[in-house]
Amino acid sequence: MAPSRSCYATLKTVMICFNTIIFVVGCTLVALGLWIKLGSTSFVRVLGSTSVNFVHIGYFCIVVGIVVAMLGFMGCWGAAKESRCLLLMYFLIMLVIFIAEITAAVVVFAFTQFARSIVLDKSLTALKKKYSGYKHDDIVSYGWNAFMLKLNCCGVHNYTDFSGSAFQIRTNLTYPKSCCKDPMSLACNGHNVSSVVINQEGCFHKLVSLVKEKSLLLGGAATGAALLELAAMIVSLMLYVKLV
């Protein structure tokens, strides 16, 4: 018996809608990758030259975004043209991507603490060896000052990170003005460590808290994307079967 045309038309419409969303997600990833690449200098300023690897994240997003956008286009085109070859190819590629995403999520979860310890060590090293002081325009000092003023924090752990640093040896100060709640205040003299004068919380803890806040949104988006991919695979397979 011939398959119901209304059922087939519904599947076709759903397939096109799914892949239009996937295409948009791919374009968004490309935009995100470009944003990370253009903003990577800020990470280098704060965390040191080893953080240049953040640029690779931007490239990764761009490449993945292009692949996802092309995949979305392939799904739309395969459904519109009723091409069994394209639909099968789409299903297989989507399956590989889905498995790769699951694997990547497991790896990231397993190595989160390891990566965190590396970033912590490198950022502390950059602060102690290369930070010069408030309003200095070298790349590390400028980045750290902007970071501390923006996040209302001081040092990596707290103001004691400046103890024995190149900054303290050169200036004989306990902390820079960028640690102060009001850098222009007379109490901000580089020695008064009162909680009324300087920010007591370290920047690393602030950054981790910020990432945790955003991770809920990112986790929800990732879960939604995975469910969308799974639904798209099921619909593409059903369309493939209907065209037999």
CORBEL-V150503 format. One record per pair of residues at least 4 apart in sequence whose C-alpha atoms are under 8 Angstrom apart, sorted by sequence separation. I is the first residue (numbers start at 1). J is the second residue. D is the distance in Angstrom with one decimal. If there is no record, write none. Layout:
I	J	D
I	J	D
//
This chain:
3	7	7.7
4	8	6.3
5	9	5.9
6	10	6.2
7	11	6.3
8	12	6.1
9	13	6.1
10	14	6.1
11	15	6.0
12	16	6.3
13	17	6.2
14	18	6.0
15	19	6.2
16	20	6.1
17	21	6.5
18	22	6.3
19	23	5.9
20	24	6.3
21	25	6.2
22	26	6.2
23	27	6.4
24	28	6.2
25	29	6.2
26	30	6.4
27	31	6.4
28	32	6.1
29	33	6.0
30	34	6.3
31	35	6.2
32	36	6.2
33	37	6.1
34	38	6.1
35	39	6.0
36	40	5.7
39	43	7.5
40	44	6.5
41	45	6.2
42	46	6.5
43	47	5.8
44	48	5.0
45	49	7.7
47	51	5.9
48	52	7.9
52	56	7.8
53	57	7.2
54	58	6.9
55	59	6.5
56	60	6.0
57	61	6.2
58	62	6.3
59	63	6.2
60	64	6.0
61	65	5.7
62	66	6.2
63	67	6.3
64	68	6.0
65	69	6.0
66	70	6.1
67	71	6.1
68	72	6.1
69	73	6.3
70	74	6.1
71	75	6.2
72	76	6.3
73	77	6.0
74	78	5.9
75	79	6.1
76	80	6.1
77	81	5.9
78	82	5.6
79	83	6.7
83	87	6.2
84	88	6.0
85	89	6.1
86	90	5.9
87	91	6.2
88	92	6.3
89	93	6.2
90	94	6.0
91	95	6.1
92	96	6.3
93	97	6.3
94	98	6.0
95	99	6.2
96	100	6.1
97	101	6.1
98	102	6.4
99	103	6.3
100	104	6.0
101	105	6.1
102	106	6.4
103	107	6.3
104	108	6.1
105	109	6.1
106	110	6.2
107	111	6.2
108	112	5.8
111	115	6.2
112	116	6.1
113	117	6.3
114	118	6.5
115	119	6.3
116	120	6.1
117	121	6.1
118	122	6.2
119	123	6.0
120	124	6.2
121	125	6.2
122	126	6.2
123	127	6.2
124	128	6.2
125	129	6.0
126	130	5.4
127	131	5.1
132	136	6.4
137	141	6.5
138	142	5.9
139	143	6.2
140	144	6.1
141	145	6.0
142	146	6.2
143	147	6.1
144	148	6.1
145	149	6.1
146	150	5.9
147	151	6.0
148	152	5.4
149	153	7.0
154	158	5.2
155	159	5.3
157	161	6.6
159	163	8.0
161	165	7.6
164	168	6.1
165	169	6.3
166	170	6.1
167	171	6.1
168	172	4.7
175	179	6.7
176	180	7.7
179	183	7.6
184	188	7.1
188	192	6.7
193	197	6.6
194	198	6.3
195	199	6.3
201	205	7.3
202	206	6.5
203	207	6.0
204	208	6.1
205	209	6.2
206	210	6.2
207	211	6.2
208	212	6.1
209	213	6.3
210	214	6.4
211	215	5.8
212	216	6.8
213	217	7.6
214	218	6.2
215	219	5.7
216	220	6.1
217	221	6.2
218	222	6.0
219	223	6.1
220	224	6.1
221	225	6.1
222	226	6.1
223	227	6.2
224	228	6.1
225	229	6.1
226	230	6.2
227	231	6.1
228	232	6.1
229	233	6.2
230	234	6.3
231	235	6.2
232	236	6.0
233	237	6.1
234	238	6.2
235	239	6.1
236	240	6.1
237	241	6.2
238	242	6.2
239	243	6.3
240	244	6.7
3	8	7.4
43	48	7.6
44	49	5.4
78	83	5.0
126	131	6.9
136	141	5.9
137	142	5.3
148	153	4.9
153	158	7.6
154	159	5.5
155	160	7.5
156	161	6.6
162	167	7.0
163	168	6.4
164	169	6.5
167	172	7.7
168	173	5.2
178	183	6.1
183	188	6.1
187	192	6.7
192	197	7.0
193	198	6.2
195	200	6.1
201	206	7.4
44	50	7.4
78	84	7.3
132	138	7.9
135	141	7.7
136	142	6.2
147	153	7.9
148	154	5.8
155	161	5.7
162	168	6.3
167	173	7.7
168	174	6.3
177	183	5.1
182	188	7.3
192	198	8.0
44	51	5.4
78	85	8.0
134	141	7.3
135	142	6.9
148	155	7.5
155	162	7.1
168	175	7.5
43	51	6.4
44	52	5.8
78	86	5.1
79	87	7.1
133	141	6.2
134	142	7.9
180	188	6.1
43	52	7.5
78	87	5.5
131	140	5.9
132	141	5.7
188	197	6.3
130	140	6.4
131	141	4.8
135	145	7.5
187	197	6.5
188	198	7.5
41	52	7.9
43	54	7.4
75	86	7.4
130	141	7.3
134	145	6.4
163	174	6.7
177	188	6.3
40	52	7.1
74	86	6.9
75	87	6.7
133	145	7.9
162	174	6.5
177	189	7.5
127	140	7.8
131	144	7.6
162	175	6.2
177	190	6.7
40	54	6.3
126	140	7.4
160	174	7.6
176	190	5.9
40	55	5.8
75	90	6.2
159	174	7.4
160	175	8.0
175	190	5.1
181	196	7.8
182	197	7.3
74	90	6.8
159	175	6.1
174	190	5.4
175	191	7.0
181	197	5.9
182	198	8.0
37	54	7.8
127	144	7.8
173	190	5.0
174	191	5.4
180	197	5.7
181	198	5.3
36	54	7.7
37	55	5.2
173	191	6.2
180	198	4.0
181	199	6.1
36	55	6.9
37	56	8.0
71	90	6.9
179	198	5.5
180	199	6.0
37	57	7.9
159	179	7.6
179	199	5.9
36	57	7.4
37	58	5.0
36	58	5.0
37	59	7.2
35	58	7.5
33	57	7.2
34	58	6.2
154	178	7.6
155	179	7.7
33	58	4.0
34	59	7.8
154	179	4.8
32	58	7.3
33	59	6.0
153	179	6.3
33	60	7.2
152	179	7.4
33	61	4.7
34	62	6.9
127	155	7.5
32	61	6.8
33	62	4.9
127	156	7.9
149	178	5.8
152	181	7.1
32	62	7.6
148	178	6.1
149	179	7.1
30	61	6.0
31	62	7.4
148	179	6.3
29	61	5.5
30	62	4.3
124	156	6.1
29	62	6.2
30	63	7.4
123	156	7.2
128	161	7.2
145	178	5.6
30	64	7.7
127	161	8.0
128	162	6.4
132	166	7.1
133	167	6.3
29	64	7.2
30	65	4.8
127	162	7.7
131	166	7.0
132	167	5.2
29	65	4.6
30	66	6.6
120	156	7.7
128	164	7.5
129	165	6.2
130	166	6.9
131	167	6.1
28	65	7.1
124	161	7.5
128	165	4.4
129	166	5.5
26	64	7.3
27	65	5.9
127	165	7.7
128	166	6.0
129	167	8.0
26	65	4.0
27	66	7.0
128	167	7.3
25	65	7.4
26	66	6.0
26	67	7.2
159	200	6.9
26	68	4.7
27	69	6.1
134	176	5.8
158	200	5.9
25	68	7.4
26	69	4.3
133	176	5.8
134	177	5.8
158	201	5.5
159	202	7.5
25	69	7.2
26	70	8.0
133	177	7.9
134	178	6.0
154	198	7.7
157	201	6.9
158	202	4.3
23	68	6.4
24	69	6.9
154	199	5.8
157	202	4.1
158	203	7.6
22	68	6.7
23	69	4.2
26	72	7.9
153	199	5.2
154	200	6.5
156	202	4.9
157	203	6.6
22	69	6.6
23	70	7.1
152	199	6.2
153	200	6.7
154	201	6.2
155	202	5.3
156	203	5.1
157	204	6.4
23	71	7.3
153	201	5.3
154	202	5.0
155	203	6.0
156	204	5.2
157	205	7.1
22	71	7.7
23	72	4.5
153	202	5.2
154	203	5.9
156	205	7.8
22	72	5.1
23	73	6.3
153	203	5.0
21	72	7.6
152	203	8.0
19	71	7.8
20	72	6.2
151	203	7.1
19	72	4.4
20	73	7.4
153	206	7.3
19	73	6.8
148	203	6.7
151	206	7.0
19	75	5.8
20	76	7.0
147	203	7.7
19	76	5.8
16	75	6.9
17	76	8.0
15	75	7.1
16	76	4.7
15	76	6.8
16	79	6.6
15	79	6.6
16	80	7.5
12	79	5.7
12	80	7.2
47	119	7.4
50	122	7.5
48	122	6.8
47	122	6.3
48	123	6.5
47	123	4.3
46	123	6.9
47	124	7.9
48	126	5.3
47	126	6.2
46	126	7.6
47	127	8.0
46	127	7.9
120	204	7.2
48	140	6.8
47	140	7.9
45	139	5.2
46	140	5.8
45	140	4.3
46	141	7.8
44	140	7.5
45	141	7.2
45	142	6.9
46	143	4.9
45	143	4.4
46	144	5.0
44	143	7.9
45	144	6.7
43	143	7.7
42	143	6.1
46	147	7.3
98	226	7.1
98	229	7.2
98	230	7.8
94	229	7.0
95	233	7.3
94	233	6.7
91	233	5.4
90	233	7.9
91	236	6.3
90	236	7.6
91	237	6.7
88	236	7.5
87	236	5.9
88	237	7.2
87	237	7.4
87	239	7.7
88	240	6.8
87	240	6.2
84	240	5.6
79	236	8.0
84	243	6.8
79	239	7.8
75	236	7.8
82	243	7.5
18	228	7.2
19	232	7.4
18	232	6.2
15	232	6.5
15	235	6.2
14	235	7.6
15	236	6.8
11	235	6.5
11	238	7.8
12	239	7.2
11	239	6.7
8	239	7.2
8	242	7.2
3	242	6.9
//
